[in-house]
Amino acid sequence: MKTSHKQTGIRPTTGKVREALFDILRGTVENALFLDLYAGTGAVGMNALREGAAEVIFVEENKKSAKKIQEQLKKISTGNKSMVLTKKVLSFIETAELENQKFDIIFLDPPYHTDEMEHAISAISSAPILNRGGTVIAEHFKKKQLPGSINNLKKIKEYNYGDTVLTFFNRFESQVRK
């Protein structure tokens, strides 16, 4: 018996939004270290692999969903370019910071009607896991407004697709006082 997305609570990024995302990212994904938080079906991270990402880490707390991502990755034979972690996003961010892991592109698509987005963005902005020049992309419901800056992240652009918004943040360095 197949499990539907309604049963797992997963709301996959639509093909239209995913296509638009990778059109926007064109030229930046190749050789990038890509982090797919709240990976769900893994479609965004798999797209990053097809675009030439050096490595993609999928973080998905739902064990069934994480297993399905692993099965899909075996089918497309990614070698050592991908890893699926079954854990909570905030726990992963803490671990990544402790292990000094860094990423070029961080994509997050938490459940729309929760406060996960605020917690995750705050954790990402506080932890030095985004490489200089890196980008954080938050997929969220259009009625959820994200601030213009959060710690060392600054909003650079928003793209609207029906009820879905992609908000892009870049890392900026704070001014050092002399």
SULWORA-V221972 format. One record per pair of residues at least 24 apart in sequence whose ideal C-beta (glycine too) atoms are under 7 Angstrom apart, sorted by the first residue. I is the first residue (numbers start at 1). J is the second residue. D is the distance in Angstrom with one decimal. If there is no record, write none. Layout:
# SULWORA-V221972
I&J&D, I&J&D
This chain:
# SULWORA-V221972
3&64&6.4, 8&62&6.0, 8&64&6.4, 8&65&5.9, 9&111&6.6, 10&40&4.4, 10&41&6.3, 10&65&6.1, 11&112&6.7, 12&40&5.6, 12&41&4.7, 12&43&5.8, 13&43&6.1, 13&44&5.5, 13&109&5.9, 13&139&6.1, 16&161&6.2, 17&161&5.0, 17&164&5.3, 17&166&6.9, 18&43&6.2, 18&44&6.1, 18&47&5.9, 20&159&6.6, 20&161&6.3, 21&137&6.9, 21&166&6.1, 22&47&5.7, 22&51&6.0, 24&159&6.8, 28&105&7.0, 29&53&5.4, 29&105&6.8, 32&104&4.0, 32&105&5.2, 33&102&6.8, 33&103&4.7, 33&104&5.0, 34&103&6.8, 34&104&6.9, 34&105&4.9, 35&103&4.4, 35&106&4.5, 35&107&6.9, 36&107&5.4, 37&89&5.0, 37&106&6.7, 37&107&6.8, 37&108&4.1, 37&120&6.4, 38&89&6.2, 38&108&5.8, 38&109&5.1, 38&110&4.6, 39&69&6.0, 40&65&6.1, 40&109&6.7, 42&69&3.6, 42&72&6.0, 44&107&5.4, 46&72&6.6, 46&76&6.8, 49&78&5.6, 49&81&6.2, 49&82&6.3, 54&81&6.9, 55&81&5.4, 55&82&6.9, 56&81&6.7, 56&82&4.8, 57&83&5.1, 57&85&6.6, 58&82&6.9, 58&84&4.6, 58&85&6.9, 59&85&5.1, 59&87&6.5, 59&89&5.7, 59&92&4.7, 60&84&6.9, 60&86&6.4, 61&86&6.7, 61&87&6.3, 61&88&5.2, 89&120&5.4, 90&119&6.2, 90&120&6.8, 90&123&5.5, 93&123&4.5, 93&124&6.3, 93&127&5.3, 93&129&6.5, 96&127&6.9, 96&129&4.8, 97&127&4.0, 97&128&6.6, 97&129&5.8, 101&129&6.0, 102&129&5.9, 102&130&7.0, 102&131&4.8, 103&129&6.0, 103&130&6.1, 103&131&6.4, 103&134&6.4, 104&131&5.2, 104&134&5.0, 105&134&6.6, 105&135&5.3, 106&130&6.1, 106&136&4.7, 107&137&4.8, 108&138&5.5, 109&139&4.1, 112&140&6.7, 112&141&4.2, 117&144&6.6, 121&146&6.9, 121&150&5.6, 122&150&6.2, 125&150&4.4, 125&151&3.7, 125&152&5.8, 125&153&4.4, 126&151&5.5, 130&171&4.9, 132&171&6.5, 134&171&5.5, 135&168&5.9, 135&169&7.0, 135&170&5.9, 136&169&4.3, 137&166&5.9, 137&168&5.6, 138&167&4.7, 139&164&6.3, 139&166&5.6, 140&165&5.6, 140&167&6.7
